[in-house]
Amino acid sequence: MSDYLLEARNIKIHFPVYGGIFRRKVGKVYAVDGVSLKVKKSETIGLVGESGCGKTTIGRALLKLYNLTEGNVLFEGEDISRLSDKKMRPLRRNMQMIFQDPFESLDARQTIGDILEEPLIIHKFGSLQSRRKEVLNLLSRVGIPQSAVNRFPHEFSGGQRQRIGIARSIALKPKLIVCDEPVSALDVSIQSQILNLLLDLQSEMNLTYIFIAHDLAVVKHISDNIAVMYLGKIVEYADADATYENPLHPYTKALISAIPVPDPFVKNKRTILYGDVPSPLNPPSGCRFHTRCPVAFDRCRIDEPELKQVAAGSEVKEHLAACHLVNS
Ligand code: SF4
């Protein structure tokens, strides 16, 4: 059996764009353009980058919620990239998702009990009595009083709703959870409580997380390894300590420089990235980051840098970067 719970091999997800009176295909959005990842059991990979970098698309593709244009996804060594919905169904219980917006991800017309019981019914979990007992267990596990079972989502705060979303994601005792910006919509004071809950559940249940965020500060404490993404590609990959202490790619450096320092006497030299992420419909030539990179030079506009092990890094630890300056 593979050492890895999940492997993505050079995955590409291109969405067709249609236009004109005859709705002909006029282009494509290069949402993800050649990403490889390996995730070991019980570890957390942080996927970080600004909005529009393709993080959420990858997360969904890994759960086979999107079809791949190219490449393969292996779950426990089995290639699931082209499995039919019917063949995917039994695997789905092992692969769950926590959504960014706890307001939208819970059906406002269902009680909390019904929301948590639904996946158990779909996957034919036990009798009515055992399902109800399990729903109460789930609520306790995520720190929501059992009396909430007959209440509706609108009666809870954002943080409580996210706890209920987490309870639903662990209902089937999955192996992998894709956490899609699970704390971005929450107050800073609540964010750490939710992150701690995710960490507790991970150690109790041996969960593996793909943790998506646009903010490097958020993934710092939860991730073993971090993949920094820019415009559909990974530009740097390393363990969490190396990413923070020795960032090599100019984009990672800029993201780290934007993390606020809690000490008012320490001045952080911030690298400002001007402009927005270019359109994935027409990505820049050469290095995709060259239009915003503060240290770009001529070669960057023509030659696309390869994501490879950095020469200065340790041979034992994986530290990959896609930049001509790092790998020259
Ligand atoms: Fe900047 Fe060039 Fe490195 Fe790209 S390859 S990150 S443009 S220096």
Residues whose N, C-alpha, C, O or C-beta is under 5 A from the ligand:
A	BS01	SF4	P250 C287 F289 H290 C293 V295 A296 F297 C300 P305 A322 C323 H324 L325
